[in-house]
Amino acid sequence: MLQTTTISFLEKLAKNNHKPWFDKHHDEYVAAKEDFEAFAGDILKSLADTDPVFKEQKAKDCVMRIYRDVRFSKDKTPYKTNFGAGFSKGGRKFTGAGYYLHIEPGDKSFAGGGIWMPEPPLLKAVRQEIDYNLQDFTNIIEDKKFKKFFKKIEGDQLKKPPQGYEADNPAVELLKMKSYVVSHNFTDEDITGKNFVKKVAEVYTSMKPFVDFLNGAGL
């Protein structure tokens, strides 16, 4: 479970998103970050129960930086108002599919994953995998365990079928996707509850076939 002080820090940061405040409350940030890293470590252990690739990974290598890249953004606030962690077979910088955890006050937390805006060669490979194995993919995303947590695959879509595919292709709506991601929301009460690790683990278990399928596209 996450400490309520961690959520409280993020709430205060959202209201005081500037360097002088952050510097003054740096000790609170360090404590919150360590709490989140410990939680990420518990998630890694649960993932390792079903996939040995996670056994040697360290939580600190999965946790995202809190500092925002503002170079090309109109929003110049320097800090993210959430804690995030990415879990994948190749570590945080892996370009394929994986799992993601987002912790943000205001009932904005979620667990999910998949593959977000992959580079053209990988996206082409994923589309081909879906086209060749549509029934297998459909079985995964229509499974009752999957649908218990995920209503739909999220992400931007092309207006027309991608190059090489016709409009009457039975997989055309899936092939138009630019990303293949899913997410399940959690309340603030959920994330500070004693069963939160178990709840996240259940979400990730339900989406493992989805992640494995996406990573089957030449990864």
ZICORSUL-V814246 format. One record per helix or strand. SS is the DSSP state (a for helix, b for strand). FROM is the first residue (numbers start at 1). TO is the last residue. If there is no record, write none. Layout:
<<SS | FROM | TO> <SS | FROM | TO>>
This chain:
<<a | 4 | 15> <a | 19 | 24> <a | 26 | 48> <a | 52 | 54> <a | 59 | 61> <b | 63 | 63> <b | 67 | 67> <b | 79 | 79> <b | 83 | 87> <b | 98 | 103> <b | 109 | 115> <a | 120 | 132> <a | 134 | 141> <a | 144 | 147> <b | 154 | 154> <b | 157 | 157> <a | 172 | 175> <b | 177 | 177> <b | 180 | 186> <a | 188 | 191> <a | 196 | 215>>
